[in-house]
Amino acid sequence: MKFVFDLDGTICFKGKPVTEKILSALEVLQSNGHQVIFASARPIRDMLPVLHERFHTHTMIGGNGSLVSQRGQLTHAHAFSKDQINAITSLIQAYEATYLIDGEWDYSYTGPSDHPILNNVDPAKLAKMVDIDQHPSIVKVLILTANRMGEMAERLSDLDVVVHRHKSENVLDMSPNNIHKWGALSKIGIEQGQYIAFGNDANDISMFMHASHSVMIGHHDELANHASESIALGDDVEDKIVEKLAYLAALEAE
């Protein structure tokens, strides 16, 4: 069986790397013949620092499905069209928005110098911060602040792009249309019902909808409608995740 894991808030917490406790449990899955895949809102660049290097050649889905890395090489990238980027930048100006924008590797940032998201942006210094017009292509846009954020979200939704509003962080997360984690999984040949998914947020909904079994970490109202079960956040959340992995792996072996 294939096991697909979101990262932040699912198997790593508070911006810290995935712990050895979880990594060891993932290796047990692999030793029993299962495949481990990572699927995150982070670009591939920012997935690497939270995973030990022994996992860097695993299949990784980044940017909510806009990027795929296999065996350490970028194999798929889906970008916004030029017209979409022009429209997005016009709205950024109109609403005096700040942003984090990701190309296939480098990024652009205009947000506050103390914004918490900076803790997760290129912590390993693998990329460069460049002006928005220096990207050959753009795969992900995160609006950090804006005048009338709700109104801006409505205007962005008219551009035929995927917009997730993370209310707890009050940010807008944009990807090209028809780009989501399930789309990336299917692009690399994974069929419906062929995997078990772990996630915690709205951008995991597509992945949960097509999984044979899905485990929500913590609680998210929209995601809960598609989760097979959940694990509550707490000091023992990692222990519970390890136990659940062992249980699910044992079921697959029967």
C-alpha positions as CSV (number, residue, x, y, z in Angstrom):
1,M,0.0,0.0,0.0
2,K,1.0,3.6,-0.6
3,F,1.0,6.0,2.4
4,V,0.7,9.7,1.6
5,F,1.6,12.3,4.2
6,D,1.1,16.0,4.4
7,L,3.9,17.6,6.5
8,D,3.1,20.7,8.5
9,G,0.5,20.0,11.2
10,T,0.3,16.3,10.2
11,I,3.7,14.7,10.9
12,C,5.8,17.7,11.8
13,F,4.8,20.5,14.1
14,K,5.6,24.2,14.8
15,G,7.9,24.4,11.8
16,K,10.3,21.8,13.2
17,P,11.6,18.8,11.2
18,V,9.9,15.5,11.3
19,T,11.2,13.7,14.4
20,E,13.1,10.5,14.4
21,K,10.2,8.8,16.1
22,I,8.0,9.4,13.0
23,L,10.8,8.8,10.5
24,S,11.6,5.4,12.1
25,A,7.9,4.5,11.8
26,L,8.0,5.4,8.1
27,E,11.0,3.2,7.6
28,V,9.2,0.3,9.2
29,L,6.4,0.9,6.7
30,Q,8.9,0.7,3.9
31,S,10.6,-2.4,5.3
32,N,7.2,-4.1,5.2
33,G,6.8,-3.3,1.5
34,H,4.8,-0.1,1.6
35,Q,5.6,3.1,-0.3
36,V,5.9,6.5,1.6
37,I,5.0,9.7,-0.3
38,F,5.0,13.2,1.0
39,A,2.5,15.9,-0.2
40,S,2.7,19.4,1.1
41,A,1.7,23.0,0.4
42,R,5.4,23.8,0.7
43,P,7.5,23.9,-2.5
44,I,9.9,21.0,-2.9
45,R,12.7,23.4,-1.8
46,D,11.1,23.8,1.6
47,M,10.1,20.2,2.1
48,L,13.7,19.1,2.1
49,P,14.8,20.8,5.4
50,V,12.0,19.1,7.4
51,L,12.9,15.7,6.1
52,H,16.1,13.8,6.9
53,E,18.3,13.5,3.8
54,R,17.7,9.8,3.7
55,F,14.1,10.6,2.6
56,H,15.1,13.2,-0.1
57,T,14.8,10.8,-3.0
58,H,11.3,9.8,-2.0
59,T,8.4,11.0,-4.2
60,M,7.4,14.5,-3.1
61,I,4.4,16.5,-4.1
62,G,4.9,20.2,-3.5
63,G,3.0,23.4,-3.9
64,N,-0.3,21.6,-3.3
65,G,0.3,19.5,-6.4
66,S,2.0,21.9,-8.7
67,L,5.4,20.3,-8.3
68,V,6.5,16.6,-8.2
69,S,10.0,15.4,-7.4
70,Q,10.9,11.7,-7.9
71,R,14.3,10.2,-7.1
72,G,15.6,13.6,-6.3
73,Q,14.7,15.2,-9.6
74,L,11.8,17.6,-10.4
75,T,9.6,15.6,-12.9
76,H,6.4,17.7,-13.1
77,A,5.7,21.5,-12.7
78,H,2.5,23.2,-13.5
79,A,2.5,27.0,-13.5
80,F,0.0,29.9,-13.8
81,S,-0.5,31.3,-17.2
82,K,1.0,34.7,-18.1
83,D,-2.5,36.2,-18.2
84,Q,-3.3,34.9,-14.7
85,I,-0.1,36.3,-13.3
86,N,-0.8,39.7,-14.8
87,A,-4.3,39.6,-13.3
88,I,-3.0,38.5,-9.9
89,T,-0.3,41.2,-9.8
90,S,-3.0,43.8,-10.7
91,L,-5.1,42.7,-7.7
92,I,-2.0,42.7,-5.5
93,Q,-1.5,46.3,-6.4
94,A,-5.2,47.2,-6.1
95,Y,-5.5,45.7,-2.6
96,E,-2.0,46.7,-1.5
97,A,-1.3,43.0,-0.7
98,T,2.0,41.4,0.4
99,Y,2.9,38.0,-0.7
100,L,5.2,34.9,-0.9
101,I,5.4,33.7,-4.5
102,D,7.1,30.5,-5.5
103,G,8.7,29.7,-8.8
104,E,9.9,26.1,-9.5
105,W,12.8,26.8,-7.1
106,D,13.4,30.5,-6.2
107,Y,10.8,32.8,-4.5
108,S,9.7,36.4,-4.0
109,Y,8.6,37.9,-0.7
110,T,7.2,41.3,0.3
111,G,5.6,40.4,3.6
112,P,6.4,41.7,7.1
113,S,9.9,41.0,8.2
114,D,8.5,39.3,11.3
115,H,5.8,37.2,9.6
116,P,5.9,33.7,11.1
117,I,5.8,32.1,7.6
118,L,9.4,33.3,7.1
119,N,10.5,30.6,9.5
120,N,9.5,28.0,6.9
121,V,10.8,29.8,3.8
122,D,14.1,28.4,2.4
123,P,15.6,27.7,5.9
124,A,18.4,25.7,4.3
125,K,19.3,28.6,2.0
126,L,18.9,26.5,-1.1
127,A,17.3,29.2,-3.3
128,K,17.3,33.0,-4.0
129,M,14.8,35.7,-3.3
130,V,14.1,37.4,-6.7
131,D,11.7,40.0,-8.1
132,I,8.4,38.6,-9.3
133,D,9.2,39.2,-12.9
134,Q,12.4,37.2,-12.7
135,H,10.6,33.8,-12.4
136,P,10.5,31.8,-15.6
137,S,7.3,30.4,-14.2
138,I,5.2,30.8,-11.0
139,V,3.5,27.7,-9.4
140,K,2.2,29.1,-6.1
141,V,1.0,32.4,-4.6
142,L,0.4,33.1,-1.0
143,I,-1.2,36.4,-0.1
144,L,-0.1,37.3,3.5
145,T,-1.8,40.7,4.1
146,A,-4.2,42.8,2.1
147,N,-6.7,45.6,2.4
148,R,-10.2,43.8,2.4
149,M,-8.8,40.2,2.3
150,G,-12.3,38.7,1.8
151,E,-13.1,40.9,-1.1
152,M,-9.7,40.1,-2.7
153,A,-10.4,36.4,-2.3
154,E,-13.6,36.8,-4.3
155,R,-11.9,38.6,-7.0
156,L,-9.1,36.0,-7.2
157,S,-11.7,33.2,-7.4
158,D,-12.9,34.7,-10.7
159,L,-9.5,34.1,-12.3
160,D,-10.0,30.3,-12.7
161,V,-7.4,29.5,-10.1
162,V,-7.7,27.4,-6.9
163,V,-7.9,29.6,-3.8
164,H,-7.7,28.2,-0.2
165,R,-8.3,30.7,2.6
166,H,-6.6,29.6,5.7
167,K,-8.7,31.4,8.3
168,S,-6.5,30.5,11.3
169,E,-3.5,32.3,9.6
170,N,-5.6,34.7,7.6
171,V,-3.8,34.0,4.3
172,L,-4.9,33.2,0.8
173,D,-3.1,30.2,-0.8
174,M,-3.4,30.0,-4.6
175,S,-2.5,27.3,-7.2
176,P,-3.2,27.0,-10.9
177,N,-6.7,25.5,-11.6
178,N,-7.1,21.8,-11.5
179,I,-3.9,21.6,-9.4
180,H,-4.3,19.7,-6.1
181,K,-2.7,16.9,-4.3
182,W,-5.0,14.2,-5.8
183,G,-4.2,15.5,-9.3
184,A,-0.5,15.1,-8.7
185,L,-1.0,11.6,-7.3
186,S,-3.0,10.6,-10.3
187,K,-0.4,12.2,-12.6
188,I,2.2,9.8,-11.3
189,G,0.0,6.8,-11.8
190,I,-1.7,6.3,-8.4
191,E,-5.3,5.3,-8.8
192,Q,-8.3,6.0,-6.5
193,G,-8.3,3.7,-3.5
194,Q,-4.7,2.7,-3.8
195,Y,-3.4,4.8,-0.9
196,I,-3.9,5.8,2.7
197,A,-3.7,9.6,3.4
198,F,-2.7,11.6,6.4
199,G,-3.5,15.3,6.5
200,N,-4.9,18.2,8.5
201,D,-6.2,21.1,6.3
202,A,-8.4,22.1,3.5
203,N,-5.7,21.5,0.9
204,D,-5.9,17.8,1.8
205,I,-9.5,17.4,0.9
206,S,-8.9,16.2,-2.7
207,M,-6.4,13.6,-1.4
208,F,-8.8,12.4,1.3
209,M,-11.7,12.1,-1.2
210,H,-9.9,9.5,-3.3
211,A,-8.0,7.5,-0.6
212,S,-8.9,4.0,0.6
213,H,-8.6,5.4,4.2
214,S,-7.8,8.8,5.5
215,V,-6.6,10.1,8.9
216,M,-7.1,13.7,10.0
217,I,-4.6,15.1,12.5
218,G,-6.4,17.6,14.8
219,H,-9.7,19.0,13.5
220,H,-10.7,20.9,10.4
221,D,-14.4,21.4,9.7
222,E,-14.2,20.9,5.9
223,L,-11.7,18.1,6.0
224,A,-13.6,16.2,8.7
225,N,-16.4,15.5,6.2
226,H,-14.0,13.4,4.2
227,A,-11.9,11.8,6.9
228,S,-12.2,8.1,7.9
229,E,-11.0,8.9,11.4
230,S,-9.0,11.5,13.3
231,I,-6.2,11.8,15.8
232,A,-6.5,14.6,18.3
233,L,-3.6,17.0,18.8
234,G,-1.8,16.8,22.1
235,D,1.5,15.9,23.7
236,D,1.1,12.3,22.6
237,V,0.1,13.0,19.0
238,E,3.3,11.4,17.6
239,D,2.9,8.3,19.6
240,K,-0.7,8.0,18.4
241,I,0.4,8.5,14.8
242,V,3.1,5.7,15.2
243,E,0.5,3.4,16.7
244,K,-2.0,4.1,13.9
245,L,0.6,3.4,11.2
246,A,1.4,0.1,12.8
247,Y,-2.3,-0.8,13.0
248,L,-3.0,0.2,9.4
249,A,0.1,-1.6,8.1
250,A,-1.0,-4.8,9.9
251,L,-4.5,-4.5,8.4
252,E,-2.9,-4.3,4.9
253,A,-0.8,-7.4,5.6
254,E,-3.9,-9.5,6.4
